[in-house]
Amino acid sequence: VDFGEPRNISAVITKGSGENPEWVTSYQVLYSDDADEWNPIKDDKGQPI
């Protein structure tokens, strides 16, 4: 998702298929300052979350 400018995101909602027994099992949250190089969000110890 390109918000066009920096934004604080405080929640992410995922949704499975309404017609089939399918659902999201994992995802990554990445950020970029230039839409070219993407970096994972990290915890206080520097580990990707």
Stockholm file with secondary structure:
# STOCKHOLM 1.0

chainA/1-49         VDFGEPRNISAVITKGSGENPEWVTSYQVLYSDDADEWNPIKDDKGQPI
#=GR chainA/1-49 SS CCCSSCCCCCCCCCCCCSSSSCCCCCCCCEECSSSSSCEECBCTTSCBC
#=GC SS_cons        CCCSSCCCCCCCCCCCCSSSSCCCCCCCCEECSSSSSCEECBCTTSCBC
//
